[in-house]
Amino acid sequence: MTICSSSGYFQCHGFEKIEIEPTRIYRVEDAREFLSGQNIDVDAIAPQVDRKFMSAFVRAVKPREIRSHLTHIVTMFPNGEFSIPMFVHDQVPPGVPVMKEKCAEISYSYEGLPAGGRVRIRTTNPDALKAIHDFLRFQIEDHHTGDTTEATARYIRPKSSGLRKTGCGERRMKPVRI
């Protein structure tokens, strides 16, 4: 399969933003290793195999599946239903027991994005906030996303003044009548 036909294969299966990074292009010498003992004359097929095989790292997204998964999360988590992460990770992820206990104090909202989507998790309860951070850190580390595991507050600063806490470390400005 060539890089082009590989991309077509991934596109046919719902992937988008496909990047294929060759990591190794195999030579006849490499073929000799894995064909030895197969009763194949490597020298006879050398022109057919030299530089025709490669290993590659493929990056791609499946936005439809991402959106579906995140939509399920915003319907399940508010009810204290965390079976998906427990199944995926074969353990109870950190933070889940407290998130279940405090589910009435945590809100989840979904936002569709071009490459998939995002779930915003909000709370004003300090114990729930710590549990959320623990849960997200675990997700980031276990899925090797490369995202930062440092929790930071996000500030939106319109022209008016007067910050109010809206939960999950997020702060927004109080609405001001003009």
C-alpha positions as CSV (number, residue, x, y, z in Angstrom):
1,M,0.0,0.0,0.0
2,T,1.4,3.4,-0.9
3,I,1.1,6.4,1.4
4,C,-1.6,7.7,-0.9
5,S,-3.6,4.5,-0.9
6,S,-3.1,4.3,2.9
7,S,-4.6,7.8,3.2
8,G,-7.5,6.7,1.0
9,Y,-8.1,3.7,3.2
10,F,-8.3,5.8,6.3
11,Q,-10.6,8.4,4.6
12,C,-12.9,5.6,3.6
13,H,-13.1,4.5,7.2
14,G,-14.1,8.0,8.5
15,F,-10.7,9.4,9.5
16,E,-9.8,13.0,8.9
17,K,-6.6,15.1,9.2
18,I,-4.5,12.1,8.3
19,E,-0.8,12.4,8.7
20,I,1.5,9.5,7.8
21,E,5.1,9.8,9.0
22,P,7.4,7.0,7.7
23,T,9.6,5.7,10.5
24,R,11.6,3.1,8.5
25,I,11.8,2.1,4.9
26,Y,12.9,-1.5,4.5
27,R,15.7,-2.6,2.2
28,V,16.5,-6.1,0.8
29,E,18.7,-6.8,3.8
30,D,15.8,-6.3,6.1
31,A,13.6,-8.6,3.9
32,R,16.3,-11.3,4.2
33,E,15.8,-11.3,8.0
34,F,12.0,-11.9,8.0
35,L,11.9,-14.1,4.8
36,S,14.6,-16.5,6.0
37,G,13.2,-19.9,6.5
38,Q,10.3,-19.3,4.2
39,N,11.8,-21.1,1.2
40,I,11.9,-17.8,-0.8
41,D,14.8,-16.8,-3.0
42,V,15.3,-13.3,-1.6
43,D,17.8,-12.3,-4.4
44,A,15.1,-13.2,-7.0
45,I,12.5,-10.9,-5.5
46,A,14.9,-8.2,-4.4
47,P,13.8,-5.6,-7.0
48,Q,10.2,-6.2,-5.9
49,V,10.8,-5.6,-2.2
50,D,13.7,-3.1,-2.0
51,R,12.3,0.1,-0.5
52,K,8.7,-1.0,-1.1
53,F,7.8,-1.6,2.5
54,M,7.8,0.8,5.4
55,S,6.8,1.3,9.0
56,A,4.9,4.5,9.7
57,F,3.3,6.4,12.5
58,V,-0.2,7.5,11.6
59,R,-2.0,10.4,13.2
60,A,-5.7,10.8,12.3
61,V,-9.0,11.7,14.0
62,K,-12.5,10.3,13.7
63,P,-14.6,13.3,14.5
64,R,-17.9,11.4,14.4
65,E,-16.8,8.8,16.9
66,I,-15.2,11.5,19.1
67,R,-18.5,13.5,19.1
68,S,-20.5,10.4,19.9
69,H,-18.2,9.4,22.8
70,L,-18.3,12.9,24.3
71,T,-22.1,13.1,23.9
72,H,-22.4,9.9,25.9
73,I,-20.1,11.3,28.6
74,V,-22.3,14.4,29.2
75,T,-25.4,12.2,29.6
76,M,-23.7,9.5,31.8
77,F,-21.4,11.4,34.1
78,P,-24.0,13.7,35.6
79,N,-25.9,10.6,36.8
80,G,-22.8,9.2,38.4
81,E,-22.3,6.6,35.7
82,F,-18.6,6.1,35.0
83,S,-18.6,2.6,33.6
84,I,-16.8,3.6,30.3
85,P,-13.6,4.9,31.9
86,M,-13.6,2.0,34.4
87,F,-13.9,-0.5,31.5
88,V,-11.3,1.2,29.3
89,H,-8.7,1.5,32.1
90,D,-9.6,-1.8,33.9
91,Q,-9.7,0.2,37.2
92,V,-11.5,2.9,38.9
93,P,-9.7,6.1,37.8
94,P,-8.6,8.5,40.5
95,G,-11.3,11.1,41.3
96,V,-14.3,8.9,40.2
97,P,-15.6,8.0,43.7
98,V,-15.8,11.7,44.7
99,M,-17.2,12.7,41.3
100,K,-19.9,10.0,41.8
101,E,-20.7,11.3,45.3
102,K,-20.8,14.9,44.2
103,C,-22.5,14.4,40.8
104,A,-25.2,16.9,41.7
105,E,-22.6,19.6,42.2
106,I,-20.8,19.0,38.9
107,S,-22.1,20.1,35.5
108,Y,-21.0,18.8,32.1
109,S,-21.6,20.5,28.7
110,Y,-20.7,19.4,25.2
111,E,-19.4,21.6,22.5
112,G,-18.8,20.3,18.9
113,L,-15.5,21.3,17.3
114,P,-14.2,20.7,13.7
115,A,-11.9,17.8,14.9
116,G,-14.4,16.3,17.3
117,G,-15.6,18.1,20.4
118,R,-15.0,19.2,24.0
119,V,-16.6,18.6,27.3
120,R,-16.6,21.4,29.8
121,I,-16.8,20.2,33.4
122,R,-17.7,22.8,36.1
123,T,-18.1,22.8,39.8
124,T,-17.9,25.2,42.8
125,N,-17.2,22.4,45.3
126,P,-13.5,22.3,46.1
127,D,-13.5,18.5,46.8
128,A,-15.2,17.9,43.4
129,L,-12.8,20.2,41.7
130,K,-9.8,18.2,43.1
131,A,-11.4,15.0,42.0
132,I,-12.0,16.3,38.5
133,H,-8.4,17.4,38.2
134,D,-7.2,14.0,39.5
135,F,-9.5,12.2,36.9
136,L,-8.3,14.4,34.0
137,R,-4.6,14.0,35.0
138,F,-5.1,10.2,35.0
139,Q,-6.9,10.4,31.5
140,I,-4.1,12.5,30.1
141,E,-1.3,10.3,31.4
142,D,-3.0,7.0,30.7
143,H,-3.9,7.9,27.1
144,H,-0.5,9.6,26.5
145,T,-2.1,12.7,25.0
146,G,0.9,14.9,25.7
147,D,-1.4,17.6,27.2
148,T,-0.3,19.4,30.3
149,T,-1.4,17.9,33.6
150,E,-1.2,21.3,35.4
151,A,-4.6,22.8,36.4
152,T,-4.8,26.5,35.6
153,A,-7.5,29.0,36.1
154,R,-8.9,30.6,33.0
155,Y,-9.8,34.3,33.0
156,I,-12.0,36.1,30.6
157,R,-11.5,39.9,31.0
158,P,-14.2,42.0,29.3
159,K,-14.0,45.8,29.6
160,S,-16.1,45.8,32.8
161,S,-14.8,44.8,36.3
162,G,-15.9,42.3,39.0
163,L,-14.8,38.7,38.8
164,R,-17.0,35.9,39.9
165,K,-16.1,32.3,40.2
166,T,-18.2,30.0,38.0
167,G,-16.6,26.7,38.9
168,C,-13.9,24.3,37.8
169,G,-11.3,27.0,38.3
170,E,-12.9,29.1,35.6
171,R,-13.6,32.7,36.3
172,R,-15.9,35.0,34.3
173,M,-16.9,38.6,34.6
174,K,-20.2,39.5,36.3
175,P,-22.7,40.8,33.7
176,V,-22.9,44.6,33.8
177,R,-26.0,46.5,32.7
178,I,-25.2,49.4,30.4
